Each structure stands twice: as C-alpha cells, then as structure tokens.
C-alpha cells in the first residue's frame, strides 16, 4: 500500500470506532520542504478529504473539475485560523475510494518534490488537470493484462536499447503513439510481441500492416518475448519502469520524455503498487522479417479485406532468427546500421 492508502486506512478505522466528537478526523503531515497537508475523513459519510496549506489564497484561481471530486479553497476548522487557507479536494459519492487515494498520493509526491512552496497552487492544478484529461479519455486506471504485457515487452527492449545506444533510444520508441511499429531506428523498424502463454508460442498480429515491409525504409524486425507469470516473484511492470528510469537518471530531458510516453501508453506512476504480477523471461528472440516469413501482407489481400488479425507460430520462424539480436543494427554490413 502507498503512504496515502495507509494513512486513510488508519483514519477510516478510527472514524468507524469513534462516533463521538468532531465531525471530521484528520492527520497532519509536514514535509521536509515545509509543505503542510492534511488527510481527513468525514465521520458521517466516511468520504475522504485532502487539505493543502497555502500561504495566500490566489486571486481568480480556477481548478480543473470532474464529477468525482469537489475542489476549492477553505479553512479546515479542526486546525483553526493558525493553519490559514487550504486548497481542498473531497471525494464525491460518484468516485471510488481507491481512485481518490491514487490521486492524493500523486499530489503528495508532487508537492514533496517542490523547492518553492509558492508553486503549490500551480502544482495542485497541474496534477488535477492531468487526471481530468485522463478521465475525459475514459481510460481505465490500470492497463488490461494484455496491455500490461505489451508494455512490459516494449520496455524490456527499450532498456536493452538504452544500454546499447544511450538515452537517445527513448526517441526510438513509438509504440506509445499507436504507430504501425513499436520502434524506429534510422529507417529500420522493430515490432515487439509478448506472450505469457505456454509453448508452442504464437505471436498475435493486430493488422495487415504490422509485418508488411512496404512502408519500412530499410529492414523490419520482430522482437518476441515469452514470459512466465507469477504472483509471488519475477519483475513487475512497475519495477521495469523503475529500471528504465535509473538508466535515464542523468538525462532529465529523456527521462521526462520517457515519463510522458509511458503515461500516453496508459501507465500511471501513481498506480505503480497495483501492478503486482511478476514476470520471468522464458524466450527472447529477434527475427528479420523478409521473403518467406509467415505473414499477411497488405498488397496480397483480396479487394475489400482490411483490419486483419492473425497469429503466427514462432516455431515456423526459426530460420529468420538473428542470433546477434538487436545489436545487428550496429553491424556495418546491415543497411543503415546505427553507428
């Protein structure tokens, strides 16, 4: 559980056990940077609340809004005038408690990173804007298991590319943009497929374009991963995100680009703890797609056919295996090799 989840669980327990006294139970946290936030629970409705102290109430401030929360400026009565004005966020009847906790944890972590407390109001607004935009897209808080596995596969390759080419490899990654292929490296393209099924392995192809070399300037490759799932061990998606972050820690520009891309994919750092499934790498194979490779090509479809999905047997692809893996792109004899 996150810090925020633990705090609210403690307050909720106290609120249920103690029905007398104040209408609200709260816990005050003062951060190392001097910021003060209050976690609170309404004892009557058990709705969750957050209050963030601000030095001065801003003029003409407008916060992003959505139906899951009430947002505004107020004084928390339990702390009197000594605390001053606070920005508040209150859980509405339409929102789930765990979603509210995720948003509050995101706010807490963001505020904790501030160096200038005059930026609290802007920070609060930026985080809420991010979440409002997320909900407007009607995305789920968590990726589906299929999307989770797909992102794990793409990040596994991205990590390898960063280790080979450095932080610039983040710019190669296009899977988060729903482009035809997942990576583009100076005219070459790589499509990544991952499965958690047992052997014999198959790769699910989602369109007639994914293994079509016609729109790739040089070579098209297929990176295939087979993972074993575990609820007690292995690397989780969140841990893989952290490993990539560590490789980028010295390059803020590419680290920020990476964060934007995983968020665009649908992964939210505030939900990291909810990705508990571990994965072990069983198979890691790199194939060159070309003449004879089992696939459906757009140019060979009958008129009127489109949006084709199909599966290929990886056992039938062995003669196309590239033993050097993605490092083949460094070789001088490979067209448009990266050097």
Secondary structure, DSSP 8 states (H G I E B T S, - for coil): --HHHHHHHHHHHHHHH--SS-SEEEEEEE-TTS-EEEEEEETTT--EEEEEE-SS--TT------TTEEEEEE--GGGHHHH--EEEEEE-TTS-HHHHHHHHHHHHHHHHT-S-GGGHHHHHHHHHHHHHHHHHTT--SS--HHHHHHHHHHHHHHHHHHHHH-GGGGGGB-GGGT-SSSEEETTEEEEEEEE-S-SS-EEEE-STTTT-GGG-SS-EEEEEEEEEEESSSSB-HHHHHHHHHHHHTT-HHHHHHHHHHHHHHT--GGGGGG---EEEEEEEEEEEE-TT-S---GGGS-TT--S--EEEEGGGGGGGB-TTGGGGGGSTTSTT---
